[in-house]
Amino acid sequence: MKLPCDICMWGLIPMIKRELVLNLYQDHNINKTSISIKLGITKGSVTQYIQGKRASDSGKLRKLKQIDSLIKKLAKLIATKKLSKKDIAQKFCQICKSAQKETGIC
């Protein structure tokens, strides 16, 4: 039996991470190593998100203007301010909760 949390863990969360990584990498010119440190993920994961090997269907989130806006705001905060991992996690959770409500995915 798949629980809603399973769907979020394997579907929605990776899509949000990919969009955040792409935004940091493409729009804010942050290198892969810095992204991996800031987000607490491996450099290999960052590379896979960028190459579309993980969460390749994340473009669906770009169509949701509110979610896309929240991801871009978080990326800008990460790029321009020194946020703690706790702050990033809290803001990430807010995006995930908003996406859950808007998409009904989990």
Secondary structure, 3 states (H helix, E strand, C coil): CCCHHHHHHHHHHHHHHHHHHHHHHHHCCCCHHHHHHHHCCCHHHHHHHHHCCCCCCCHHHHCCHHHHHHHHHHHHHHHHCCCCHHHHHHHHHHHHHHHHHHHCCC
